[in-house]
Amino acid sequence: MSFELFVALRYLFSRRKQTFISVISLMSMLGVALGVGALVVVLGVYNGLTTDMRDKILGANAHGVVLSHSPSAFGLDPAPLVRRILDNPEVTGAMPFIYAEVMLSAIGGVKGVVLRGIDPKVGPEVLSMLRELREGAAADLARTDPPGIIIGKELSNRLNVDMGSRVNLLSPAGQKGASGYSPKIRPFEVVGIFKTGMYEYDSSLAFVSLDAARDVLGYPPDFLTGIEITVKDVFTADETAMKLMRALKSPFYVRTWMDMNANLFAALKLEKIGMFILLTMVVLIGSFSIVTSLVMLVMEKTRDIAILMSMGATRGRIRRIFIYQGTIIGAIGTLLGYAFGLTLGALLKRYQFIKLPDNVYTIDHLPIIITTTDVLVIGASAMVLCFLATLYPAAQAARLNPSEALRHE
């Protein structure tokens, strides 16, 4: 153990008369611990909510979509194009789809919905939400008399329908008659109900088969909006999209889930940075207490410092004594904060004792995901602040003149 560290530890833990300074040091440790613990828990909750939202978005949407500037480019048989897409080793699934906005009417009223025509066989492989329906199965969309439809739980409540209920789809394309254009209406039977937890999806999304979508919308047999794809790593979807565009060439282009939800995730990232800065202020308050305790200790130990310097201790050694002492206070506070934050996080994750209203949030409990990166960044930030707080008191101690200090004793 070095001389400076030995003296710093003795000043910190072997006091008998400086009770007031000890209390300030203890408050400094607790201030740092509170800030670190709060950062660990809050960023863990942020990660949990963000991950849950991302999973729900990717459950209702594919990781990417292959689109075309010319709808006829998909051809009457899209199978060859699907095979070309699946030739990319990063792509795990591909499914043709049709996207449109229609009106859905039932006994409970009328509601505008987003209609998605899909392949009932491939759909569950591409969209995870179709594998986790509350009622029914995606394969039932293949029925034709009447065709089947899958709707969200909120939409079923809004229209007062359930499994087996009849609903009508009204297409804005319309049919031309003697009196002009009238909406095209087709009856459907509810064969499935899903619940993602996101109100926008549960209240405004419906699935039918590709043929049923073309029929109600009046599209030709070869019409497709695009091809939905899934990839092995959702975080490298943009790289996979670039490779696909080079392979497929014009008129095809690819959009990923990151492109289509860029504003949402940019806002969430900004919120995370804001929360980090705000809670770092708590650690900063604790570091100010370190400044106070060290300044008072320097004033209390003026005689000891003068004796050490007269015995040969350099100004650099005196400076390091107080830097070590403040850093030790910060390190203990950081470790206590880790213990508090990680323990509380583990309890929240296991027992889920904080419940959330499921009609407001996308989940009924407070999720938490604590990452190693966040823990290391929090600890490093706390230690840097505590280290900076030691520089002024340490410099003041090193500037003491031994003869002047001893003259007044």
Secondary structure, DSSP 4 states (H G I P E B T S, - for coil): --HHHHHHHHHHH--SS-HHHHHHHHHHHHHHHHHHHHHHHHHHHHHHHHHHHHHHHHHHS-SEEEEESSGGGG-S--HHHHHHHHTSTTEEEEEEEEEEEEEEEETTEEEEEEEEEE-TTTHHHH-GGGGS-SEE-GGGGG-BTTBEEEEEHHHHHHHT--TT-EEEEEEEEEEEETTEEEEEEEEEEEEEEE--S-HHHHHHEEEEEHHHHHHHHT--TT--SEEEEEES-GGGHHHHHHHHHHHH-TTEEEEEHHHHTHHHHHHHHHHHHHHHHHHHHHHHHHHHHHHHHHHHHHHHTHHHHHHHHHTT--HHHHHHHHHHHHHHHHHHHHHHHHHHHHHHHHHHHHH--SB--TTTSSSSB------HHHHHHHHHHHHHHHHHHHHHHHHHHHT--HHHHHHT-
